[in-house]
Amino acid sequence: TKKIDLWILPPILIIHLKRFIYDDYGRFGRKNEQSLRHPIQQWDLTHHVRSRGGDRPLYDLYAVSNHIGGLGGGHYTAYALNRFDDQWYDFNDSS
C-alpha cells in the first residue's frame, strides 16, 4: 500500500483517483467500478492534515471528470458547477 502525508493544503485541491487495477506484475488490468462517496460541499480534510494551525481545510466540489469504457478505450465526459447560476452542466461531445 502507499501512504501520503498532507502537511499544507492549497486553496484549490485537484484529486486524481487511480481507477484501474492491475495484478502484481502489472498485467491483466480491469477498471475499478467501486462507487465513491464524499460531501460535495464543505468537505473537511482537517483530520488528514499533519500540520496544525492555519485555516480549516474545507472544499466544495465544482467539477468531476468521468471515464466511460474500459482499459482498451473509452470516452471522457465531465460535470461542472456554474458559479453564476448554481446549476450543474454535463459536458459530453458524443451527444
N, C-alpha and C positions, 0 to 999 in steps of 0.2 A: 504494500500500500504506500501511497505518497502522502506527505504531510506538508502543509504550507502554513506558516505563521503570518498573520496580518498584524502589522505594527501601526501603520497610519493609513487611513482610507482617503481616497480622493473625493472631490466634490461630485464627480460623475464616475460611477462604477460600471464597467463592462465585464460581464461574466460570459465566458465561452465554455460550454459543457461538452465533455467528451461523450459522444452519443454512439460510438461504435466500439464493439467488444471483440478482442482477438484472443486466441489461445496463447499459451506461454511462449510459443515460438514465433508469434507474430503472423500466424496463418489462420485460416478458417474464421473469418470475421462475420459478424452479424450486427444488425442495428439494435441499439438499446431502446426498447419501446416503453420503458417504465415511465409513468407519469411523475411530474414534479409538482409540488405544492408549496407555495410561499406567499406571503402577503403582497398585494400589488401596490399598497400604499403604506408608508411609514414602516418599511422593513427595517427592523432594528438589529444591527450587527454588533452591538456593544459587547456581547459575550464572546465574540470571535476575534476581538482586537486585543493584542497583548499589552499595548501601552495604555496608560490610564491618564485621565485628564483630557482637556480639549473638548471639542464639540461631540455630541452624541451622534453616532453614525446612523442616520435614518435615510432610507432611499425609497423613491417612488418609481415604479415600473413605467416606462414610456414607450418601449418597443420590444418586439420579440421577432426573431427570425426562425423560420421552420424549414426543415428538410423533409420533403415527401419523396419516398423511394427507398432504395437500399444501397448496399455497398457498390454495386455496379453502375449506379447512376441515379439520377433523381432531379428534383426541381425544388428551388427555394422560393418561399413566399415570406411575407412579413406582415405584422400588425404594428401599427404605431398610433399613439395618442396625440391628437391635435390639441395643443395647449390653448388655442383660442376658442374652440367650441366644445372642448372636453369630450370629444367623440373618438372612438377607436375606428381606424380605417384598415381595410385589408388590401395589401399590395400583392398582386398576382398577375404577372404578364402573360399567363397562358389562357386567361379567360377573356 
